[in-house]
Structures are given as C-alpha cells and as structure tokens.
Amino acid sequence: MTNRTWRPDSPGSFQAPPDVHAVHDRTGHLWKRNRARWTTNGSHFVRWRLLVADHGPLTEVPAQGRRP
C-alpha cells in the first residue's frame, strides 16, 4: 500500500483527513496529531495547513510504523 502525500498546492492541504494521525515532513521529522494540532515534541503545536505549507511535502506514517 502506498502512503498518502500532501503538498502545499495540492488537495487536502487545508484540512487534515480524520484518519491521519502521524506524518513525516520533508526532513524526516515525525509529527503526531493532538486533536486539531500537530507536534514533534509535545510542547510546540501547529495547525495542519501551516504544517503542510512550512514543512511539506508530508508523507503519511502507517499505523504499524508509528512509535508510541
């Protein structure tokens, strides 16, 4: 199965799909969802559209590939 990817100029860049809970940015950082915001470290949060715009393209992390 191919992981989904989001780019700043593509569909889905404004609102995160409800079934996406973790993504990797272009540098390989793991971003996890915390309700409507996303974080890499638990203290700094950004919204999806800013994450896609500033850190994209983003690639979905499959459920079995996520760390707790």
Secondary structure, DSSP 8 states (H G I E B T S, - for coil): ----EE-TTSTTSSS--TT--EEE-TT--EEEEETTEEESSSS-EEEHHHHHHHH-SEEE--GGG---
